[in-house]
Structure formats: structure tokens, C-alpha cells
Amino acid sequence: MEHFGSDFLVVSDADGTEYELEVLAELEYLGVSYIYAAFSPTSADSLDAVFLKNMEEDGESVLELVEDQQELAALEALLEDQIFDSDL
């Protein structure tokens, strides 16, 4: 799965706080779907981008922040390959 563009989504944390994210890319790695997204300026003090793993929990789609360093390194390499291999 590959996606580049300006799609937005709203996610909420365990405390119910909502954040608006701009989806920068969608990736598939080892059979799992991931989203690379940046926090909107109105949702956070900085414009940090994060990888979110698309999980299913009780039949509902749940996005989980990727924090494992090896998984992050693999996703960053995959994203870089897709950016440089795309016809932008």
C-alpha cells in the first residue's frame, strides 16, 4: 500500500484528548498496515511526524504509536525507498 497526499484524520488518546493528523504516507510492512502522519499545528505545539500501526481490537480499528526502535528504523527505510522510487 502506498499513499502520498493530504488526508486528515482525528485520533484520540486514552484520556479522550483529540488530535488532528495529516496522513503523509501509508505503508505495508510484514503484512501490517502503517500510517506516517504529522500532527496538525492546532493539535500540537510542534509539527512532529509519527508512525502509527493499524491494529484491530475487538473488531475495531485502532492506531498504535510505533515506539520500537528496530521497527521504526525499518519503517523509515521503507518510507525513504518509496519516496525516492516514486514518480513525484
N, CA, C and O atoms as a GROMACS GRO file, in nm:
protein
  352
    1MET      N    1   0.085  -0.116   0.000
    1MET     CA    2   0.000   0.000   0.000
    1MET      C    3   0.090   0.123   0.000
    1MET      O    4   0.186   0.131   0.076
    2GLU      N    5   0.058   0.216  -0.086
    2GLU     CA    6   0.140   0.337  -0.095
    2GLU      C    7   0.046   0.456  -0.110
    2GLU      O    8  -0.051   0.450  -0.186
    3HIS      N    9   0.073   0.561  -0.037
    3HIS     CA   10  -0.015   0.678  -0.042
    3HIS      C   11   0.066   0.803  -0.010
    3HIS      O   12   0.138   0.807   0.090
    4PHE      N   13   0.052   0.903  -0.094
    4PHE     CA   14   0.112   1.033  -0.067
    4PHE      C   15   0.003   1.137  -0.093
    4PHE      O   16  -0.061   1.134  -0.198
    5GLY      N   17  -0.019   1.228   0.000
    5GLY     CA   18  -0.122   1.328  -0.023
    5GLY      C   19  -0.166   1.396   0.103
    5GLY      O   20  -0.103   1.383   0.208
    6SER      N   21  -0.276   1.470   0.092
    6SER     CA   22  -0.325   1.549   0.205
    6SER      C   23  -0.458   1.496   0.256
    6SER      O   24  -0.563   1.553   0.226
    7ASP      N   25  -0.453   1.390   0.331
    7ASP     CA   26  -0.570   1.338   0.400
    7ASP      C   27  -0.552   1.367   0.548
    7ASP      O   28  -0.440   1.365   0.600
    8PHE      N   29  -0.661   1.394   0.614
    8PHE     CA   30  -0.655   1.425   0.756
    8PHE      C   31  -0.740   1.325   0.833
    8PHE      O   32  -0.840   1.275   0.782
    9LEU      N   33  -0.700   1.297   0.956
    9LEU     CA   34  -0.780   1.213   1.042
    9LEU      C   35  -0.769   1.265   1.185
    9LEU      O   36  -0.672   1.333   1.221
   10VAL      N   37  -0.869   1.234   1.263
   10VAL     CA   38  -0.871   1.275   1.404
   10VAL      C   39  -0.859   1.148   1.487
   10VAL      O   40  -0.935   1.053   1.470
   11VAL      N   41  -0.763   1.149   1.579
   11VAL     CA   42  -0.744   1.036   1.670
   11VAL      C   43  -0.757   1.086   1.813
   11VAL      O   44  -0.736   1.204   1.840
   12SER      N   45  -0.791   0.997   1.902
   12SER     CA   46  -0.797   1.036   2.043
   12SER      C   47  -0.711   0.940   2.125
   12SER      O   48  -0.698   0.822   2.092
   13ASP      N   49  -0.653   0.993   2.231
   13ASP     CA   50  -0.570   0.911   2.319
   13ASP      C   51  -0.657   0.846   2.425
   13ASP      O   52  -0.779   0.861   2.425
   14ALA      N   53  -0.594   0.773   2.517
   14ALA     CA   54  -0.668   0.700   2.621
   14ALA      C   55  -0.746   0.793   2.712
   14ALA      O   56  -0.844   0.751   2.774
   15ASP      N   57  -0.704   0.921   2.722
   15ASP     CA   58  -0.774   1.018   2.806
   15ASP      C   59  -0.887   1.088   2.733
   15ASP      O   60  -0.959   1.169   2.792
   16GLY      N   61  -0.904   1.059   2.602
   16GLY     CA   62  -1.009   1.122   2.524
   16GLY      C   63  -0.968   1.251   2.456
   16GLY      O   64  -1.051   1.315   2.391
   17THR      N   65  -0.841   1.290   2.468
   17THR     CA   66  -0.793   1.411   2.400
   17THR      C   67  -0.781   1.382   2.251
   17THR      O   68  -0.720   1.282   2.211
   18GLU      N   69  -0.839   1.470   2.169
   18GLU     CA   70  -0.836   1.450   2.024
   18GLU      C   71  -0.722   1.528   1.961
   18GLU      O   72  -0.688   1.638   2.002
   19TYR      N   73  -0.663   1.466   1.858
   19TYR     CA   74  -0.554   1.526   1.780
   19TYR      C   75  -0.586   1.512   1.632
   19TYR      O   76  -0.632   1.407   1.588
   20GLU      N   77  -0.561   1.617   1.555
   20GLU     CA   78  -0.578   1.611   1.411
   20GLU      C   79  -0.442   1.580   1.350
   20GLU      O   80  -0.342   1.645   1.381
   21LEU      N   81  -0.440   1.480   1.261
   21LEU     CA   82  -0.318   1.438   1.195
   21LEU      C   83  -0.334   1.449   1.044
   21LEU      O   84  -0.441   1.422   0.990
   22GLU      N   85  -0.226   1.489   0.977
   22GLU     CA   86  -0.224   1.485   0.831
   22GLU      C   87  -0.151   1.358   0.791
   22GLU      O   88  -0.035   1.338   0.827
   23VAL      N   89  -0.219   1.273   0.715
   23VAL     CA   90  -0.159   1.148   0.669
   23VAL      C   91  -0.063   1.181   0.556
   23VAL      O   92  -0.102   1.233   0.452
   24LEU      N   93   0.064   1.150   0.578
   24LEU     CA   94   0.167   1.177   0.478
   24LEU      C   95   0.194   1.056   0.390
   24LEU      O   96   0.228   1.070   0.272
   25ALA      N   97   0.180   0.937   0.445
   25ALA     CA   98   0.202   0.814   0.368
   25ALA      C   99   0.136   0.697   0.440
   25ALA      O  100   0.118   0.698   0.562
   26GLU      N  101   0.100   0.596   0.360
   26GLU     CA  102   0.050   0.471   0.414
   26GLU      C  103   0.146   0.363   0.366
   26GLU      O  104   0.181   0.358   0.248
   27LEU      N  105   0.189   0.277   0.458
   27LEU     CA  106   0.288   0.176   0.427
   27LEU      C  107   0.238   0.038   0.467
   27LEU      O  108   0.152   0.025   0.554
   28GLU      N  109   0.292  -0.064   0.403
   28GLU     CA  110   0.267  -0.202   0.439
   28GLU      C  111   0.402  -0.264   0.471
   28GLU      O  112   0.494  -0.257   0.389
   29TYR      N  113   0.416  -0.324   0.590
   29TYR     CA  114   0.542  -0.385   0.631
   29TYR      C  115   0.512  -0.514   0.706
   29TYR      O  116   0.442  -0.513   0.808
   30LEU      N  117   0.565  -0.624   0.657
   30LEU     CA  118   0.546  -0.756   0.717
   30LEU      C  119   0.397  -0.786   0.738
   30LEU      O  120   0.358  -0.842   0.841
   31GLY      N  121   0.315  -0.749   0.640
   31GLY     CA  122   0.173  -0.778   0.645
   31GLY      C  123   0.090  -0.689   0.734
   31GLY      O  124  -0.029  -0.714   0.755
   32VAL      N  125   0.152  -0.584   0.788
   32VAL     CA  126   0.082  -0.491   0.877
   32VAL      C  127   0.075  -0.354   0.810
   32VAL      O  128   0.172  -0.311   0.747
   33SER      N  129  -0.037  -0.286   0.825
   33SER     CA  130  -0.054  -0.151   0.768
   33SER      C  131  -0.008  -0.046   0.868
   33SER      O  132  -0.035  -0.056   0.988
   34TYR      N  133   0.061   0.055   0.817
   34TYR     CA  134   0.110   0.165   0.899
   34TYR      C  135   0.071   0.297   0.834
   34TYR      O  136   0.052   0.305   0.712
   35ILE      N  137   0.061   0.399   0.914
   35ILE     CA  138   0.036   0.535   0.867
   35ILE      C  139   0.150   0.622   0.918
   35ILE      O  140   0.188   0.615   1.034
   36TYR      N  141   0.204   0.705   0.828
   36TYR     CA  142   0.303   0.805   0.868
   36TYR      C  143   0.229   0.937   0.864
   36TYR      O  144   0.181   0.978   0.759
   37ALA      N  145   0.219   1.004   0.978
   37ALA     CA  146   0.135   1.123   0.988
   37ALA      C  147   0.201   1.232   1.071
   37ALA      O  148   0.282   1.204   1.160
   38ALA      N  149   0.164   1.355   1.039
   38ALA     CA  150   0.215   1.471   1.113
   38ALA      C  151   0.101   1.534   1.190
   38ALA      O  152  -0.011   1.545   1.140
   39PHE      N  153   0.130   1.576   1.313
   39PHE     CA  154   0.030   1.647   1.392
   39PHE      C  155   0.001   1.781   1.326
   39PHE      O  156   0.092   1.850   1.282
   40SER      N  157  -0.127   1.818   1.322
   40SER     CA  158  -0.164   1.948   1.268
   40SER      C  159  -0.119   2.055   1.367
   40SER      O  160  -0.112   2.028   1.487
   41PRO      N  161  -0.091   2.176   1.319
   41PRO     CA  162  -0.046   2.282   1.410
   41PRO      C  163  -0.145   2.313   1.522
   41PRO      O  164  -0.105   2.359   1.629
   42THR      N  165  -0.273   2.288   1.498
   42THR     CA  166  -0.372   2.316   1.602
   42THR      C  167  -0.380   2.205   1.706
   42THR      O  168  -0.440   2.223   1.811
   43SER      N  169  -0.319   2.089   1.676
   43SER     CA  170  -0.326   1.975   1.768
   43SER      C  171  -0.204   1.959   1.857
   43SER      O  172  -0.211   1.890   1.958
   44ALA      N  173  -0.095   2.021   1.821
   44ALA     CA  174   0.028   2.002   1.898
   44ALA      C  175   0.114   2.127   1.889
   44ALA      O  176   0.098   2.210   1.799
   45ASP      N  177   0.205   2.138   1.984
   45ASP     CA  178   0.294   2.254   1.985
   45ASP      C  179   0.399   2.247   1.876
   45ASP      O  180   0.454   2.350   1.836
   46SER      N  181   0.428   2.127   1.826
   46SER     CA  182   0.527   2.112   1.722
   46SER      C  183   0.468   2.030   1.608
   46SER      O  184   0.358   1.976   1.620
   47LEU      N  185   0.539   2.023   1.499
   47LEU     CA  186   0.490   1.951   1.381
   47LEU      C  187   0.557   1.814   1.370
   47LEU      O  188   0.600   1.775   1.262
   48ASP      N  189   0.564   1.742   1.479
   48ASP     CA  190   0.625   1.610   1.478
   48ASP      C  191   0.546   1.514   1.392
   48ASP      O  192   0.423   1.519   1.387
   49ALA      N  193   0.618   1.425   1.324
   49ALA     CA  194   0.555   1.319   1.246
   49ALA      C  195   0.579   1.187   1.318
   49ALA      O  196   0.683   1.168   1.381
   50VAL      N  197   0.483   1.098   1.309
   50VAL     CA  198   0.489   0.970   1.380
   50VAL      C  199   0.445   0.856   1.288
   50VAL      O  200   0.372   0.878   1.192
   51PHE      N  201   0.490   0.735   1.322
   51PHE     CA  202   0.439   0.615   1.257
   51PHE      C  203   0.335   0.555   1.349
   51PHE      O  204   0.357   0.542   1.470
   52LEU      N  205   0.220   0.520   1.292
   52LEU     CA  206   0.112   0.457   1.366
   52LEU      C  207   0.082   0.322   1.303
   52LEU      O  208   0.069   0.311   1.181
   53LYS      N  209   0.073   0.221   1.387
   53LYS     CA  210   0.042   0.085   1.341
   53LYS      C  211  -0.109   0.068   1.344
   53LYS      O  212  -0.173   0.097   1.445
   54ASN      N  213  -0.166   0.022   1.234
   54ASN     CA  214  -0.310  -0.001   1.226
   54ASN      C  215  -0.341  -0.140   1.279
   54ASN      O  216  -0.312  -0.240   1.214
   55MET      N  217  -0.400  -0.145   1.398
   55MET     CA  218  -0.431  -0.271   1.464
   55MET      C  219  -0.583  -0.288   1.470
   55MET      O  220  -0.658  -0.192   1.454
   56GLU      N  221  -0.626  -0.410   1.492
   56GLU     CA  222  -0.769  -0.436   1.513
   56GLU      C  223  -0.788  -0.489   1.654
   56GLU      O  224  -0.722  -0.585   1.695
   57GLU      N  225  -0.878  -0.427   1.726
   57GLU     CA  226  -0.904  -0.464   1.865
   57GLU      C  227  -1.055  -0.472   1.885
   57GLU      O  228  -1.125  -0.372   1.869
   58ASP      N  229  -1.104  -0.589   1.919
   58ASP     CA  230  -1.248  -0.611   1.937
   58ASP      C  231  -1.327  -0.570   1.814
   58ASP      O  232  -1.435  -0.512   1.824
   59GLY      N  233  -1.272  -0.601   1.695
   59GLY     CA  234  -1.339  -0.570   1.570
   59GLY      C  235  -1.334  -0.425   1.529
   59GLY      O  236  -1.397  -0.385   1.431
   60GLU      N  237  -1.259  -0.344   1.602
   60GLU     CA  238  -1.250  -0.201   1.576
   60GLU      C  239  -1.106  -0.165   1.539
   60GLU      O  240  -1.012  -0.217   1.599
   61SER      N  241  -1.090  -0.076   1.442
   61SER     CA  242  -0.958  -0.030   1.400
   61SER      C  243  -0.899   0.063   1.506
   61SER      O  244  -0.963   0.158   1.549
   62VAL      N  245  -0.775   0.033   1.547
   62VAL     CA  246  -0.705   0.111   1.649
   62VAL      C  247  -0.567   0.146   1.596
   62VAL      O  248  -0.497   0.059   1.544
   63LEU      N  249  -0.528   0.272   1.610
   63LEU     CA  250  -0.394   0.315   1.570
   63LEU      C  251  -0.305   0.319   1.694
   63LEU      O  252  -0.339   0.381   1.794
   64GLU      N  253  -0.190   0.250   1.684
   64GLU     CA  254  -0.097   0.242   1.797
   64GLU      C  255   0.035   0.308   1.757
   64GLU      O  256   0.089   0.280   1.650
   65LEU      N  257   0.086   0.394   1.843
   65LEU     CA  258   0.213   0.461   1.818
   65LEU      C  259   0.326   0.359   1.815
   65LEU      O  260   0.338   0.276   1.905
   66VAL      N  261   0.409   0.364   1.711
   66VAL     CA  262   0.523   0.274   1.700
   66VAL      C  263   0.638   0.334   1.779
   66VAL      O  264   0.682   0.446   1.752
   67GLU      N  265   0.687   0.259   1.878
   67GLU     CA  266   0.797   0.307   1.962
   67GLU      C  267   0.919   0.216   1.957
   67GLU      O  268   1.027   0.256   2.001
   68ASP      N  269   0.904   0.094   1.905
   68ASP     CA  270   1.015   0.001   1.895
   68ASP      C  271   1.118   0.054   1.795
   68ASP      O  272   1.085   0.082   1.680
   69GLN      N  273   1.243   0.068   1.839
   69GLN     CA  274   1.348   0.131   1.757
   69GLN      C  275   1.378   0.052   1.630
   69GLN      O  276   1.402   0.112   1.526
   70GLN      N  277   1.378  -0.080   1.636
   70GLN     CA  278   1.404  -0.161   1.517
   70GLN      C  279   1.290  -0.147   1.417
   70GLN      O  280   1.313  -0.137   1.296
   71GLU      N  281   1.169  -0.148   1.466
   71GLU     CA  282   1.052  -0.133   1.380
   71GLU      C  283   1.053   0.006   1.315
   71GLU      O  284   1.025   0.020   1.196
   72LEU      N  285   1.085   0.109   1.395
   72LEU     CA  286   1.094   0.245   1.341
   72LEU      C  287   1.200   0.256   1.232
   72LEU      O  288   1.176   0.319   1.129
   73ALA      N  289   1.316   0.196   1.254
   73ALA     CA  290   1.424   0.201   1.155
   73ALA      C  291   1.381   0.135   1.024
   73ALA      O  292   1.409   0.186   0.916
   74ALA      N  293   1.314   0.022   1.034
   74ALA     CA  294   1.266  -0.048   0.915
   74ALA      C  295   1.161   0.035   0.841
   74ALA      O  296   1.164   0.041   0.718
   75LEU      N  297   1.070   0.098   0.914
   75LEU     CA  298   0.967   0.181   0.852
   75LEU      C  299   1.027   0.306   0.787
   75LEU      O  300   0.984   0.346   0.679
   76GLU      N  301   1.125   0.366   0.853
   76GLU     CA  302   1.191   0.484   0.795
   76GLU      C  303   1.262   0.448   0.666
   76GLU      O  304   1.257   0.525   0.569
   77ALA      N  305   1.328   0.333   0.661
   77ALA     CA  306   1.396   0.288   0.540
   77ALA      C  307   1.296   0.261   0.428
   77ALA      O  308   1.319   0.297   0.313
   78LEU      N  309   1.185   0.197   0.463
   78LEU     CA  310   1.080   0.168   0.365
   78LEU      C  311   1.021   0.297   0.309
   78LEU      O  312   1.000   0.309   0.188
   79LEU      N  313   0.993   0.393   0.396
   79LEU     CA  314   0.939   0.522   0.353
   79LEU      C  315   1.037   0.594   0.262
   79LEU      O  316   0.998   0.649   0.158
   80GLU      N  317   1.163   0.594   0.299
   80GLU     CA  318   1.266   0.659   0.217
   80GLU      C  319   1.274   0.593   0.079
   80GLU      O  320   1.283   0.662  -0.022
   81ASP      N  321   1.270   0.460   0.074
   81ASP     CA  322   1.271   0.388  -0.054
   81ASP      C  323   1.152   0.427  -0.139
   81ASP      O  324   1.166   0.450  -0.259
   82GLN      N  325   1.034   0.435  -0.079
   82GLN     CA  326   0.914   0.470  -0.155
   82GLN      C  327   0.920   0.613  -0.206
   82GLN      O  328   0.875   0.641  -0.318
   83ILE      N  329   0.973   0.702  -0.127
   83ILE     CA  330   0.982   0.843  -0.170
   83ILE      C  331   1.076   0.855  -0.289
   83ILE      O  332   1.043   0.921  -0.387
   84PHE      N  333   1.192   0.792  -0.280
   84PHE     CA  334   1.290   0.806  -0.387
   84PHE      C  335   1.259   0.721  -0.508
   84PHE      O  336   1.309   0.748  -0.617
   85ASP      N  337   1.175   0.617  -0.492
   85ASP     CA  338   1.136   0.533  -0.605
   85ASP      C  339   1.008   0.581  -0.672
   85ASP      O  340   0.972   0.532  -0.779
   86SER      N  341   0.939   0.678  -0.612
   86SER     CA  342   0.812   0.724  -0.670
   86SER      C  343   0.836   0.823  -0.782
   86SER      O  344   0.945   0.880  -0.795
   87ASP      N  345   0.735   0.842  -0.862
   87ASP     CA  346   0.742   0.936  -0.975
   87ASP      C  347   0.683   1.070  -0.933
   87ASP      O  348   0.582   1.113  -0.988
   88LEU      N  349   0.744   1.136  -0.837
   88LEU     CA  350   0.692   1.265  -0.789
   88LEU      C  351   0.727   1.375  -0.882
   88LEU      O  352   0.691   1.490  -0.858
   0.00000   0.00000   0.00000
